[in-house]
Amino acid sequence: MSSRSDLYSDLEKLTADATQMADENDRLREINDQMLNALQYSLPILQEGVPEAIDHDWVKEAIAKVQHAVAEAERD
């Protein structure tokens, strides 16, 4: 039979694990939001291909958004 201190220890560990999982879920939701934002921003070029008149600043920003989201996803 488990002692009361063992039960409290297990409860504290479960609480810490649940908090850690909640933090990780928040981080993954943020990455998901960044990826969706980058894809939505890039959607016109993905749907229509490269337009004849390229806005280089827009392309740089789209690439930066994707790179940032990928870097956040790979950060571990």
C-alpha positions as CSV (number, residue, x, y, z in Angstrom):
1,M,0.0,0.0,0.0
2,S,1.3,3.4,-0.9
3,S,2.1,5.9,1.8
4,R,0.5,9.3,2.0
5,S,3.8,11.0,1.1
6,D,4.1,8.7,-2.0
7,L,0.6,9.8,-3.1
8,Y,1.5,13.5,-2.6
9,S,4.7,13.0,-4.5
10,D,2.9,11.3,-7.4
11,L,0.2,14.1,-7.4
12,E,2.9,16.8,-7.5
13,K,4.6,15.0,-10.4
14,L,1.3,14.7,-12.3
15,T,0.6,18.3,-11.7
16,A,4.0,19.3,-13.0
17,D,3.6,17.0,-16.0
18,A,0.2,18.5,-16.8
19,T,1.7,22.0,-16.6
20,Q,4.6,21.1,-18.9
21,M,2.2,19.6,-21.4
22,A,0.0,22.7,-21.3
23,D,3.0,24.9,-21.9
24,E,4.1,22.7,-24.9
25,N,0.6,22.7,-26.3
26,D,0.6,26.5,-26.1
27,R,4.0,26.6,-27.9
28,L,2.7,24.3,-30.6
29,R,-0.4,26.4,-31.1
30,E,1.8,29.5,-31.5
31,I,3.8,27.6,-34.2
32,N,0.6,26.5,-35.9
33,D,-0.6,30.1,-35.9
34,Q,2.7,31.3,-37.4
35,M,2.6,28.6,-40.1
36,L,-1.0,29.4,-41.0
37,N,-0.2,33.1,-41.1
38,A,2.8,32.5,-43.4
39,L,0.8,30.2,-45.7
40,Q,-2.1,32.7,-45.9
41,Y,0.3,35.5,-46.7
42,S,1.9,33.4,-49.4
43,L,-1.3,32.0,-50.8
44,P,-1.6,34.3,-53.8
45,I,1.8,33.2,-55.1
46,L,1.0,29.6,-54.3
47,Q,-2.3,29.8,-56.2
48,E,-1.3,31.9,-59.2
49,G,2.4,31.3,-59.5
50,V,5.0,34.1,-59.8
51,P,3.3,37.2,-61.2
52,E,5.0,39.1,-64.0
53,A,5.7,42.1,-61.8
54,I,7.3,40.8,-58.6
55,D,7.1,42.8,-55.4
56,H,10.5,41.8,-54.0
57,D,9.7,43.2,-50.6
58,W,6.5,41.1,-50.4
59,V,8.4,38.0,-51.4
60,K,11.1,38.7,-48.8
61,E,8.5,39.1,-46.1
62,A,6.7,35.9,-47.1
63,I,9.9,34.0,-47.0
64,A,10.9,35.5,-43.7
65,K,7.5,34.5,-42.2
66,V,7.9,30.9,-43.4
67,Q,11.5,30.8,-42.2
68,H,10.5,32.1,-38.8
69,A,7.7,29.6,-38.4
70,V,10.0,26.7,-39.5
71,A,12.7,27.9,-37.1
72,E,10.2,28.0,-34.2
73,A,9.0,24.5,-35.1
74,E,12.5,23.1,-35.2
75,R,13.6,24.8,-31.9
76,D,13.9,22.0,-29.4
